[in-house]
Amino acid sequence: MGSGASRISRKLYFGPVIDWDVMLFDKIIMKKYTLIIMLISVLFFLGAISTFSFDINGGKIDNAIAEQIRNRIESSAILETIIIGDELVYASMALPVFYERRGYYPGWIDSGMILQQADSLIGIIKLAGAEGLRPNDYHVAKIDSLVSTVRRSFRLSEAKKVIILADLDLLLTDAFLIYGSHLISGKVNPVTIDPEWFTNLCEADLISILDNALTENSISSTLRNLAPPQAGYTLLKKALRRYRALDSQGGWPAVPEGPTLKKGDAGERIPVLRQRLTITGDLAEYSAPDSILFDDSLEAAVKRFQNRHGLDIDGSVGKSTLAALNVPANQRVRQILLNLERWRWLPQDLGKRHILINIANYELDVNEDTVTVLTMRIIVGKTYRRTPVFSDKMTYLVLSPYWNIPANITSQDVIPMMKKNPEYIKEQNIKIFRGYGSERVEIRPESIDWAALSPKKFDFWLRQEPGPKNALGGIKFMFPNKFNVYLHDTPDKNLFSKSSRGFSSGCIRIEKPFDLALYLLRNLPNWSREEMIKAVNAGAERTVPLPEQIPVHVLYWTAWVSPDGGVNFREDIYNRDSVLSAALNEEHPEPLEN
């Protein structure tokens, strides 16, 4: 090896000594040395890259990413938006604040490496469908693509890598803020789609929440804890999973049209009815699937179905029951999705004791923690005088109340009735007044030319006196609100026997006013049922403050799960589902304002 080396040296440096044997040997040696030199060069290059990476990863690359993030945010003040590829950043107000607080340093990148917190976020966003939300609303495809580019490409220049990592960090932050906002207060702001829907949306400092989650490496658990904590929400998520599975398997067959089916009937439609009820668990699977006889077990299954759908429970398949049976599975999935969103509009704390009213179910429940202690039927607003959705606190009740008749009811109901029947006001024990307070003057009905009246010319106000004909009955329950809606008794008790009970002018009539009043005053020693009845019949209005305020939540649920696990569906009596569905299906979520 030494002589070979000397020959090479001689040849390279001392002139052309021609020795063909030596030259052949030298060629072989040269090839070996060329390979060695190339290997050394590669190792040197890798070492340089390693040294450069170490230097960059020691802080320079994070500084470069921070500068890139700062530039993107500052330019957005001019462009009024941040667009990454074809992805629009939605948290246009919260996101800049998050980065300003941390000097624009990345939250999901450290020393040029994508942190595990990013993987946690990607993983939980991919499960957003279980919440009834869409993963694609949170940049998941673009984030996946950028992560893959960074982790799988070894040919990225440092400048390109800085740009990609900055984009990735911005999208991850935006995804957390938007998804967190949707979990805690819903994707859609209800007020923007329905002025009769007013909720106290949950507020949270999502910027601080994100900071803490990154510090504590608790991205997944933090986001899970932002979703509604109530069992009703969790049960409805399980129902969504179940009905999606049913839908993916083809749903259920449509029961053919025909005459009402009832116990004792036989025919070809009955096996289809059996199959339909078996799929949704209303009929046991082992119950004679091919039998053409409408027997006791099938009648019981029909009643279970009717109970879950708010229908008259008579065990026969008439027009209404058949229509409910033939609603497709994908529409039931849609109903569940809409009502998961409505859950997210509610306060996370409904109150240890609270009153929950479901307009679509015509029902009121009084709950203590997770236990329902009192249930009653209710009557809600007509389709053209809809009961609004809101939450407030009940503070007092009024025994033997007057009814100050609202102007719209006076013009739309009372005046037309007076034109038909001049004795109507006297029959209903209604008095007419002009002016208020010390200037109030009572007006005799016969002094008014009712035929010539119109709503614009009517400058009086009406009050119905306490008594058996008073529209508010013997008690009204007050939780002051901007809609002037309250709970009250009614003289028309027969209406509670109807399955559909949209008969009021917006307020809520309740089936058991004395039971509710006694519950609310149960800690006051002087209120027995007898004392309350006596006070109601006294004919003098009496205000009774509640010893403890109680939250009242007036809701509109067309799908929910009862404590026994039954999935309930109700008719969309106010056509609110279609409006919400359109809003939820919009391509992009609403911008986050805080």
Steps between C-alpha positions, in 0.01 A plus 500: 500500500796725577664447157169552326456822681852612405434420137183701505685783656772478247258490213291786631771727610836412340433462134398241241682176583346241264470159655197307357491243777517767756236705314254208504558449868464875559157501326371237738632691798350824368152347481527387860617841613228675301240295685668580829511871418133498397404324822702751701326783312156359574586456864633854508180629336283312747717622780461854374124458476496349848711787630278750317184331629634501850578867467160576345313276739673667784278800443552653157225304324246588770601864467452477127157336543400774747600766248298324231195477730535868594517602136193294413298650785613857436422470130154373592427840653524641149341209313246441781552127473758224520486238225725195507474319169125491456435500876355813660601568861175564688614605848592839358488679837605232748790356300707821481456553874623146570821564305553853628497366857780255418713735289380323183690184591335183371278305736516162327864500382815482709853504360357442155320185610121446502394437858287213624229753591444550127438129454255507791308785340491330161376180661213660694391717207470188286246382760291819469235302314409329828400845631285562194762735353708471181878445521552682170380824662824497700765477223567134570588404140737795456660439840554133417661599171740748661597256774570233240708742293717593797546148633553314173695740283877525543551745214333805654713810509522673834300796367224274365486307825458822699206605281329161527547479877364852548195415289452179693520676834244760394257235376538290815431802719200599291369143510519487879334840547217434254434141610513605864257782429260263324511251786431754770242721328404340169599543139201722420401810695125438548411870502626533142248246372205550736420825687276296733798298619695672776751300699774590745782348298791372706796731504855383553849643461604256230838668460595427862342156474721423198811636675437277800424196285828540311696547822339201671493284186125452548355594162262203470361513854466879485285486186292213635425705811369790291207293371171506696548293818136395538400137464238599243771612258704183549193281448411686182854443367450127555169522316679672211748214477219245504282671240796564272571129513137422416512746212824351363335155507210622288270639768158337518228407253205727433171352618261506201203736499162358583220489757571537871669190644397379844512195722322204341570608143690278257666577169817543297578844649545356849835317443640829366370678812666233716831544320477878531438491875765232559772712340445787745465268800129557561427133427714213626695324224361158589138609457374298198653718223298339220165492679219679315298535822480825699533343846551625857878530468468710185242726665736553795781585256282753319416664833870524586564664165210741547623596844849577363351719229243694703202341325164391639576167667223277370706209361360535149679618186297788363601791282722682754675186623560378146653835404738483798592139422595595145730790583836381356798422721710780351238754607510366855879535492452859389260568788753368749775719352283810532417433862862434595562854375214629714657335804818700430301824521409430863690609811733227621340533843121480476467544875484249783122547491349620177188497286545360152228562242503326162270690266501226234406236758234716674652406835650659812741322735629615836845351554718467807848409381430212260166397654164622366277570800196646322366465145198655335347571162508849358331705230728716285463773239319456173708478183441871435561599866794279572641451848860628499804310624698652788626450854431717804431477875159472660477746786136519609148377439167681502184354648160602362664713228359766275571457131615815328411403147782567250427747220541241224245268664265796551515597132506150352262318736295723733390775260379251232310308772335822622387578148335158485370496859457836681468314832835322465697735728243478779475122465876469532519739797725741310533866590605783269732782605658813359817636658717357775564553870319799650374595154336165438132522412265205452296513178156345459490252205174638367657845461732368230401471134651154448394482136711804414806382694828389346828409674645842410203686650480298822659709777374293795641207689318196635526305823328174585404477866587204726250219499402172333506647147839667533729370223788470750298283736583525868882530491769644278872431538734785415854492366528852348633495144498712186232282341249556783444124513408321821334183628140504612190301587208483257123449521512283183616178666356282224772607257763304694349175369604589143822348366588823313462800729589818312208718610642796694609848396862433597486454877506151648194351666577224749298197602583497873539859623429420865756218504766729355414785739512272804835363386645849461367611842559170679745652747253766613287370793180693428427356157288187489281404205194620694658840573598540138153414370354748746735775379421424135126517563525826695475702179779736603835493323785393732871487418712234674882526467676166469732414789754389239523596136486208260639490144247446224614366162245524220636268231408356164616139463371280220729211599626384839563184701287419803657352816388151398707528181209558262583733210217751470403702193243776470336691218671828413190704583662840433711394197817591684691186400530588132644844574759360738586218261577748223723702733690193621558384145668823394848434367687708755443560872421843632803714592600490865455841660695455820 
